[in-house]
Amino acid sequence: THNIRANCLCPGSVNTEFARHAIGTPPQQGSSGQRVVAPMGRQAAPSELASVLSFLLSKDASYVTGTTMMVDGGYTAI
């Protein structure tokens, strides 16, 4: 084996300057003016995605491969 791990990080809505500029609405609203529907009731902070990515890259996740990590505030659960 080559000890290669392949995982996927799937973020939901992320509160970034680019997103705020592109959407032109407050972070709690989407581009159509609808409220963010994720059960967490807010957008993710970039640091929250970085934490999950850091875990996937760490030795703590050495046996994790072929998985998709949904980091979307529970959106896919509804």
SETIPA-341273 format. One record per atom (N, C-alpha, C, CB): residue in one letter; x, y negated, z; atom name. Coordinates in nm, 2 decimals. Each point is the difference from the previous one (the first is absolute). Glycine has a CB too. Layout:
A;X;Y;Z;CA
...
END
This chain:
T;0.08;0.12;0.00;N
T;-0.08;-0.12;0.00;CA
T;0.09;-0.12;0.00;C
T;-0.18;0.12;0.12;CB
H;0.12;-0.24;-0.15;N
H;0.07;-0.12;-0.01;CA
H;-0.04;-0.09;0.12;C
H;0.01;0.02;-0.25;CB
N;-0.09;0.02;0.34;N
N;-0.04;-0.08;0.12;CA
N;-0.06;-0.13;-0.04;C
N;0.17;0.11;0.13;CB
I;-0.25;-0.11;-0.24;N
I;-0.07;-0.12;-0.04;CA
I;-0.14;0.00;0.05;C
I;0.14;-0.02;-0.21;CB
R;-0.18;-0.09;0.27;N
R;-0.14;-0.01;0.05;CA
R;-0.07;-0.10;-0.08;C
R;0.07;0.06;0.23;CB
A;-0.20;-0.03;-0.27;N
A;-0.08;-0.10;-0.08;CA
A;-0.13;-0.02;0.08;C
A;0.11;0.08;-0.22;CB
N;-0.13;-0.20;0.26;N
N;-0.12;-0.04;0.07;CA
N;-0.05;-0.13;-0.07;C
N;0.07;0.11;0.22;CB
C;-0.20;-0.14;-0.19;N
C;-0.06;-0.12;-0.06;CA
C;-0.06;-0.08;0.11;C
C;-0.05;0.12;-0.21;CB
L;0.08;-0.25;0.21;N
L;-0.06;-0.10;0.09;CA
L;-0.11;-0.08;-0.07;C
L;0.22;-0.01;0.14;CB
C;-0.34;0.02;-0.10;N
C;-0.11;-0.07;-0.07;CA
C;-0.06;-0.10;0.09;C
C;-0.05;0.21;-0.13;CB
P;0.09;-0.34;0.11;N
P;-0.05;-0.10;0.09;CA
P;-0.14;-0.05;-0.05;C
P;0.24;-0.07;0.05;CB
G;-0.31;0.02;0.05;N
G;-0.12;-0.07;-0.03;CA
G;0.03;-0.15;-0.02;C
G;-0.14;0.16;0.13;CB
S;0.05;-0.25;-0.09;N
S;0.02;-0.14;-0.02;CA
S;0.11;-0.05;0.10;C
S;-0.24;-0.03;-0.08;CB
V;0.33;-0.04;0.04;N
V;0.11;-0.05;0.08;CA
V;0.01;-0.15;0.00;C
V;0.13;0.21;-0.05;CB
N;-0.12;-0.27;0.17;N
N;0.00;-0.14;0.02;CA
N;0.14;-0.06;-0.03;C
N;-0.18;0.02;0.18;CB
T;0.19;-0.06;-0.31;N
T;0.13;-0.06;-0.04;CA
T;-0.03;-0.14;-0.06;C
T;0.10;0.23;-0.04;CB
E;0.00;-0.31;0.03;N
E;-0.01;-0.13;-0.06;CA
E;-0.05;0.01;-0.15;C
E;0.18;-0.09;0.15;CB
F;-0.13;0.19;-0.22;N
F;-0.04;0.03;-0.14;CA
F;-0.15;0.03;0.00;C
F;0.24;0.08;-0.06;CB
A;-0.28;0.01;0.14;N
A;-0.14;0.04;0.00;CA
A;-0.09;-0.12;0.04;C
A;0.06;0.23;0.06;CB
R;-0.02;-0.31;0.04;N
R;-0.08;-0.12;0.03;CA
R;-0.01;-0.10;-0.11;C
R;0.07;0.03;0.24;CB
H;0.04;-0.04;-0.31;N
H;0.00;-0.10;-0.12;CA
H;-0.08;0.06;-0.11;C
H;0.23;-0.08;0.07;CB
A;-0.22;0.21;-0.10;N
A;-0.07;0.06;-0.11;CA
A;-0.15;0.00;0.02;C
A;0.21;0.14;-0.05;CB
I;-0.25;-0.10;0.17;N
I;-0.14;0.01;0.03;CA
I;-0.06;-0.14;0.02;C
I;0.04;0.23;0.11;CB
G;0.03;-0.31;-0.04;N
G;-0.05;-0.14;0.02;CA
G;-0.11;-0.01;0.11;C
G;0.06;-0.04;-0.23;CB
T;-0.07;0.15;0.31;N
T;-0.10;0.00;0.11;CA
T;0.08;0.04;0.13;C
T;-0.19;0.06;-0.16;CB
P;0.12;-0.08;0.27;N
P;0.06;0.05;0.13;CA
P;0.03;0.15;-0.01;C
P;-0.12;-0.19;0.12;CB
P;0.22;0.23;-0.04;N
P;0.04;0.15;0.00;CA
P;-0.12;0.09;0.03;C
P;0.23;-0.07;0.06;CB
Q;-0.33;0.03;0.02;N
Q;-0.11;0.09;0.03;CA
Q;-0.10;0.01;-0.11;C
Q;0.04;-0.06;0.24;CB
Q;-0.02;-0.01;-0.35;N
Q;-0.09;0.02;-0.12;CA
Q;0.08;0.05;-0.12;C
Q;-0.14;-0.19;0.09;CB
G;0.06;0.26;-0.17;N
G;0.06;0.05;-0.13;CA
G;-0.02;-0.11;-0.11;C
G;-0.05;0.24;0.07;CB
S;0.10;-0.20;-0.19;N
S;-0.01;-0.10;-0.11;CA
S;-0.14;-0.04;-0.04;C
S;0.22;0.10;-0.08;CB
S;-0.31;-0.01;0.10;N
S;-0.14;-0.03;-0.03;CA
S;-0.07;-0.08;0.11;C
S;-0.01;0.20;-0.15;CB
G;0.08;-0.23;0.26;N
G;-0.06;-0.07;0.11;CA
G;-0.06;0.10;0.10;C
G;-0.04;-0.19;-0.15;CB
Q;0.05;0.32;0.12;N
Q;-0.06;0.10;0.10;CA
Q;0.10;0.02;0.11;C
Q;-0.13;0.11;-0.19;CB
R;0.08;-0.08;0.30;N
R;0.09;0.03;0.12;CA
R;0.08;0.13;-0.03;C
R;-0.16;-0.12;0.16;CB
V;0.28;0.12;-0.11;N
V;0.08;0.12;0.00;CA
V;-0.08;0.11;0.06;C
V;0.22;-0.12;0.00;CB
V;-0.23;0.24;-0.06;N
V;-0.09;0.10;0.05;CA
V;0.07;0.11;0.08;C
V;-0.15;-0.05;-0.19;CB
A;0.28;0.04;0.20;N
A;0.08;0.10;0.08;CA
A;-0.06;0.00;0.14;C
A;0.21;-0.03;-0.14;CB
P;-0.22;0.15;0.20;N
P;-0.05;0.00;0.14;CA
P;0.08;-0.07;0.10;C
P;-0.09;0.22;-0.06;CB
M;0.22;-0.24;0.03;N
M;0.08;-0.08;0.09;CA
M;-0.04;-0.15;0.00;C
M;0.19;0.16;-0.04;CB
G;-0.26;-0.20;-0.06;N
G;-0.06;-0.14;-0.01;CA
G;0.11;-0.11;-0.03;C
G;-0.17;0.08;0.16;CB
R;0.28;-0.04;-0.21;N
R;0.10;-0.09;-0.04;CA
R;0.10;0.06;-0.10;C
R;-0.02;-0.11;0.23;CB
Q;0.10;0.02;-0.29;N
Q;0.10;0.05;-0.09;CA
Q;0.12;0.05;0.08;C
Q;-0.08;-0.16;-0.18;CB
A;0.16;0.24;0.12;N
A;0.13;0.05;0.06;CA
A;0.10;-0.11;0.00;C
A;-0.05;0.24;-0.07;CB
A;0.13;-0.24;0.18;N
A;0.12;-0.08;0.00;CA
A;0.11;0.07;-0.08;C
A;-0.06;-0.11;0.22;CB
P;0.15;0.05;-0.30;N
P;0.10;0.07;-0.07;CA
P;0.09;0.08;0.10;C
P;0.00;-0.19;-0.16;CB
S;0.02;0.15;0.28;N
S;0.08;0.08;0.09;CA
S;-0.07;0.13;0.04;C
S;0.09;-0.21;0.09;CB
E;-0.22;0.22;-0.10;N
E;-0.07;0.13;0.02;CA
E;0.03;0.10;-0.11;C
E;-0.18;-0.12;0.13;CB
L;0.19;0.07;-0.25;N
L;0.04;0.09;-0.11;CA
L;0.14;0.04;0.02;C
L;-0.17;-0.10;-0.16;CB
A;0.26;0.01;0.19;N
A;0.14;0.03;0.02;CA
A;0.02;0.10;0.11;C
A;0.05;-0.23;-0.08;CB
S;-0.13;0.23;0.18;N
S;0.02;0.10;0.11;CA
S;-0.03;0.14;-0.05;C
S;-0.07;-0.17;0.17;CB
V;-0.04;0.18;-0.25;N
V;-0.03;0.14;-0.06;CA
V;0.11;0.04;-0.09;C
V;-0.25;-0.05;0.02;CB
L;0.30;-0.04;-0.11;N
L;0.10;0.04;-0.09;CA
L;0.13;0.03;0.07;C
L;-0.10;-0.15;-0.16;CB
S;0.13;0.08;0.27;N
S;0.12;0.03;0.08;CA
S;-0.01;0.14;0.06;C
S;0.02;-0.24;0.05;CB
F;-0.14;0.28;0.00;N
F;-0.02;0.13;0.05;CA
F;0.03;0.11;-0.11;C
F;-0.17;-0.09;0.16;CB
L;0.11;0.07;-0.28;N
L;0.01;0.09;-0.11;CA
L;0.15;0.02;-0.04;C
L;-0.23;-0.06;-0.08;CB
L;0.31;-0.05;0.09;N
L;0.14;0.01;-0.03;CA
L;0.09;0.05;0.11;C
L;-0.04;-0.19;-0.15;CB
S;-0.02;0.21;0.27;N
S;0.08;0.04;0.11;CA
S;0.02;0.15;0.02;C
S;-0.08;-0.21;0.11;CB
K;0.17;0.25;-0.03;N
K;0.02;0.14;0.03;CA
K;-0.13;0.06;0.07;C
K;0.25;-0.04;0.02;CB
D;-0.33;-0.04;0.05;N
D;-0.12;0.04;0.06;CA
D;-0.10;0.06;-0.10;C
D;0.03;-0.17;0.18;CB
A;-0.02;0.13;-0.31;N
A;-0.08;0.05;-0.10;CA
A;0.07;0.10;-0.09;C
A;-0.13;-0.22;0.01;CB
S;0.23;0.28;0.04;N
S;0.09;0.09;-0.09;CA
S;-0.08;0.12;-0.06;C
S;0.19;-0.07;0.14;CB
Y;-0.30;0.10;-0.08;N
Y;-0.08;0.12;-0.05;CA
Y;-0.13;-0.05;-0.07;C
Y;0.10;0.14;0.18;CB
V;-0.11;-0.27;-0.20;N
V;-0.11;-0.06;-0.07;CA
V;0.03;-0.02;-0.15;C
V;-0.08;-0.11;0.22;CB
T;0.01;0.18;-0.30;N
T;0.01;-0.02;-0.15;CA
T;-0.12;0.03;-0.07;C
T;0.24;0.05;0.02;CB
G;-0.27;-0.11;-0.13;N
G;-0.11;0.03;-0.08;CA
G;-0.13;-0.06;0.06;C
G;0.11;0.20;-0.08;CB
T;-0.10;-0.30;0.16;N
T;-0.12;-0.06;0.07;CA
T;-0.03;-0.14;-0.05;C
T;0.05;0.14;0.20;CB
T;-0.17;-0.18;-0.19;N
T;-0.04;-0.14;-0.03;CA
T;-0.04;-0.06;0.13;C
T;-0.08;0.06;-0.23;CB
M;0.14;-0.17;0.27;N
M;-0.03;-0.07;0.12;CA
M;-0.09;-0.12;-0.03;C
M;0.22;0.07;0.11;CB
M;-0.34;-0.06;-0.07;N
M;-0.10;-0.11;-0.02;CA
M;0.02;-0.10;0.11;C
M;-0.17;0.15;-0.12;CB
V;0.21;-0.27;0.09;N
V;0.02;-0.11;0.10;CA
V;-0.10;-0.11;-0.04;C
V;0.25;0.07;0.05;CB
D;-0.37;-0.04;-0.03;N
D;-0.11;-0.09;-0.05;CA
D;-0.10;-0.04;0.11;C
D;0.03;0.10;-0.22;CB
G;0.00;-0.09;0.34;N
G;-0.09;-0.04;0.11;CA
G;-0.12;0.08;0.01;C
G;0.08;-0.23;-0.03;CB
G;-0.08;0.35;-0.03;N
G;-0.11;0.09;0.01;CA
G;-0.10;-0.01;-0.12;C
G;0.02;-0.01;0.24;CB
Y;0.02;-0.07;-0.34;N
Y;-0.09;-0.02;-0.12;CA
Y;-0.03;0.13;-0.07;C
Y;0.10;-0.22;-0.03;CB
T;-0.01;0.31;0.02;N
T;-0.03;0.13;-0.07;CA
T;-0.09;0.09;0.08;C
T;0.22;-0.02;-0.12;CB
A;-0.23;-0.01;0.25;N
A;-0.09;0.08;0.09;CA
A;-0.15;-0.03;-0.02;C
A;0.19;0.02;0.16;CB
I;-0.22;-0.14;-0.22;N
I;-0.14;-0.03;-0.01;CA
I;-0.05;0.02;-0.14;C
I;0.03;-0.17;0.17;CB
END
